[in-house]
Amino acid sequence: MSAKPPEAWLENRTTRSSIPHKDAEICVNVWHYVDDTGFVMMLAAKAYALRGTDEEKLAVLKSLAATDYLTALQARVPEHYVLSTDEGELCGVIPASSLQMDPAPVFDELIGELTDSFPTLFLNGEDGYREFHPQLNEPFLWVSTAVYESPDGELIARVS
């Protein structure tokens, strides 16, 4: 059954295309904040519903990575990450270099928090309204970006 909007819905509305929600894929940008010490204590993540080829979606994510950390969900590095130093142990701190090897695990809790915040949508169907929950399906497209915190307080996204 093809879902076609009624003509009345289209009146007086200029549109270039009609895009069903099923064409969108949930993708994610993640950021880690690093300062002159090379340590990371803060993370951020933001989800997007995107469509297109993987290359097109990655291009959009990289474009948004430059500034969207300013409005992204933020969290500290989880406490179970412990950095040993000459002065003792620092909980919730990791060296930025460790994110170059495998960044995914450090973002797990934050991405879980992010997906929990997705809204419940209500879609009209043959039997009335039903709930729809956007999902982040594995494996998902994501871009990881470092945000440098300069000594004067400026934040600079290092987009690759």
Number of C-alpha atoms within 10 A of each C-alpha: 3 4 6 7 9 8 7 8 8 10 8 7 8 7 7 6 6 8 9 8 11 8 10 14 21 18 22 22 23 26 26 27 23 22 17 9 8 12 17 23 21 18 23 26 25 23 20 17 15 19 17 11 9 12 10 12 20 19 13 15 24 18 12 16 26 18 15 18 23 11 10 17 19 19 16 16 23 19 11 10 13 15 14 11 8 5 6 8 11 14 15 16 20 22 15 19 12 12 16 10 8 9 15 13 10 18 21 12 13 22 22 11 15 19 17 12 10 13 10 11 11 12 10 9 8 6 6 8 11 13 10 11 13 18 13 20 10 6 7 10 17 20 19 23 20 22 25 19 15 12 9 6 9 10 17 15 19 13 16 10
